[in-house]
Each structure stands twice: as C-alpha cells, then as structure tokens.
Amino acid sequence: MKNYINGQWVPSATGRTFSNINPADNRDVIGLFPESSAEDVAAAAHAAAEAYTSWRLVPAPKRGDILRRAGDIFARRMDELSRIMTREMGKTLVETRGDIQEAIDTAYYAATEGRRLFGINTPSELANKMNLSFRMPVGVCGIITAWNFPIAVPSWKILPALVCGNTVVFKPSEDSPHSANIFAEILEEAGLPPGVFNVVHGAAECGAAIVEHPDIKVVGFTGSTTTGKAIAARCGELNKKVSLEMGGKNAQVVMPDADMDLALNGVLWGAFGTTGQRCTATSRLILHRDIHDAFVARLIDAASALKLGNGLTDSTAQVGPVINGKQLDKILGYIDIGKAEATCVLGGERATECDLEHGTFVKPTIFTNVDRSHRIFREEIFGPVLSVSTCDSFEHGIELANDCAYGLSSSVYTRDVTAAFRAMRDVEAGITYINAPTIGAEAHMPFGGIKGTGNGHREGGWTVFDIFTEWKSVYVDYSGTLQRAQIDNY
Ligand code: UN1
C-alpha cells in the first residue's frame, strides 16, 4: 500500500513501512503502509500548493458537485468500505456503516454549501461606496486524525476544506490507513483533480513535518490532548491557524425523576459503544443517591450481557477490541489504578476466552464509589471503562460533571423541564444531550469542546467553514472623488 500524492500512488522516500494489523485478530496483517518522512510531506505539500492555484478558481458550486458525487460513491461502496474499516479498527459493521454515513451526510452538506458560502454586505458610511465581505480559502490544509472514526472525522475536515477552495495533505492514523486510501480513491473517482487531495501515511515524524511545512497554512487535528497542545504551541510560533479536537471525560447525570430504562440504555451505548473509544464516550456516570443502588444493579446485569467479538466474523458481536497493544496496556493500567481507588463491580480484565485471545479485547468494566479526586474520575481512559459516582442533588450532579479538565460532551436524564434547561445553560461542555447519551453528534451541528478539549473552533455544520476560510473585506468607491473615511474627515 502506498501514499497518494498528486493523483499517483507512490512509495515513501524512506523505503520504510509499518504493518496494519486487525485488532480483533493479530494474526491478520492487512498490509504494509509507508512510513513517511518530511521529504514525502514536502512532495505532497508541493503538489497541493500547485493544485491550489487552479482549484481555488473553480466555482464553489462546481467543487460542491464533485463532493456530492463523492457522497454517492461512499454510499455505493459502503459494504466494502465498512468491512475494510471493521477489519482495521475493530468496531462492528453496524458502527462502521454509521461512520461512512456521517461522511455521506458531510459530503452532501458540503456540496450544498458550495451554493451558499454566504458573504455579508453592509452599507458604507460614505455615499457612492459599497462594502462587501466574503470568505477566501486559506490554502493548503494539513489534516491529522485519529483511528476511531477513520472516515467520518477526516470527512468533517477535508470535505468542507475542499468546497471552500483549499487543497489538502492528509495524514491518517497508523491504525486506520487502509480506510484513508479508499477515501482517496473515492475523491479521485468523483472527479477531484490531481494534487487537490493527498495522503501521506506515517507516525509522529510525518505529523510533525505537516505542522512545520511552510506551504501548509492551517492544521486540523483530532487526537490526544498532549499531542494537540504541542501542535498548537508550534503553530503559535509559526503563526499558523490550527483547529484542535482533543480529549473528553464525558459525564451522564441521572436524576431520580428520569425514565430509568432510557437512562440505562443511554449509558450502555454511550460507555460501551465503539468500545468506549470515542472522544464523546460516556466515561463518568453520576447517579443521584436515591436511585444509585438499583440503577447500578441493572447496569451490571445489562453490561455483563454485552457480547464481545470480531465484528467481521461474528454478526452477534456488540463490542469490538480496543485498537492496539499500547492502548490495551494503557486501559489495563487504568483498571489497576481504579481497583486501588474505587470498587470494580464488573469486568476489570482483558477478555481472552474462545478466539478473543488473538485480539486486544477488554471486558466492559464498571467502577463504583468513584470520588472526584480519583484518577479514573479525572483522566481520559479511551476504552470500555465507566466510573460511577453519587450526587446528592441536581446542583451537586452538575458540579461533579463540571469538575473536569475537559469539556466535550455531556448528558442529563431528567423529566424536570427546569432542571433540563438549567443543565443546557450550566454544563461546561461544547455539547449537551437531554435524555440521550453523550455520543451521536449530527454532521450538520457544531462539534467540539471547551476547556481541555478544544481551542475555540467547531467542526460540523456551518461553523467548520470558519476554520477553513479567512474573511476578505472589500470597499468599492464609485464616487469618482477621493472620499476620506469618516475617521479621517474630522
Ligand atoms: C469522536 O469520537 O472523535 O458524536 C467523534 C459522536 C460521533 C462522532 C464522535 N458522531 O459520537
């Protein structure tokens, strides 16, 4: 497997490769991918900079037509691509189909935005003068993403960037490179000219080269807070625009007046869907004292019935593996920490029964008696591990939810309309769900977080276009005389 640069499939200049392995069965090697260096990034950035000179002049509705076709091709290739994605990152086929659906939705939204990209005109303070403002593309965009949404999350950045007239250098995660190559195939078939979209595979060296390259004008990153902050610091020095989507420690609060079945199904899906490997996953459950014991008993029952398995070969599997050995060790490390801090009431170990021993499976794990000072309350684990705490009141529940370095998603289950509106106002997060789990954001709504999660940008919806454009203000004076601006006329 190769890089995709200037419309060609090319090996890395380094000659080095890394292997892509199925996390559900580590005997299954999917392929060798190039381990790219600054030289490969420079080739991709050069191609993207060349392509930018003409792509930025293609009318936006025409760029949108290409993206609409890309959406159609994603739909046509959904079965095949969902199998590729399940094989390389482990979530079930239902979930990988959903991942692709998010890209389709984003493609169609971006396509129609090609006919909007609204500017704003205002009256001038002077006679016979007109004020216009409109969006300009930024140039070459460097996109660096994680493996948990191999198609959806890249699509949130790449497709809006393209419709605005930018060109792209994309470095996917080393754990989901095959899906990224299909992304390139689809954009090519849709009619994207060579060089407009480029893929360079690799690890930190490749990512750092994207951040450094002078032709790359904006960096869009999804991944860990540690890496994101380092990228932002460097982009600060380089005066480069950067948009970050980083960690989360999302809480679901359940009040005694809530629909308990709904809240139970919500946390099951939020905590253990995608094996807890979403930035939006529910990793803290805050239960009102009055319902705590009964709720926990039902939750243990329901979570212990979840079926672990290889999504490709077992159609009854509900929870896939965690992505790789490194993450497995990290999650098991947190489980050990949790066992010392709190009470493990379910799971708490790797799953190796039947044929799971060849994959990196972790049993759905639940801790109770979790206190706000505990590390499993405060730190992102990114696996199927749920920390349960108790609150004494609605206000206390919100206070606990907000006692967090991150601010991505949040959820409150209550039938009390007053409490629901207070939660919408007071929960410190970019996303709040009422009577729904912390996962499941829709492509046409702003997506992102506050505090340790983001740096003020929002992907999705209409807000993503602020990342990938700059505003131009234009003054047209048709008076035929030198008119001084009001401030220069005193
Ligand atoms: C992520 O975890 O990086 O809201 C994105 C959700 C999905 C996207 C998650 N639509 O859960």
Residues whose N, C-alpha, C, O or C-beta is under 5 A from the ligand:
A	BS01	UN1	Q277 R278 C279 T280 I439 G440 A441
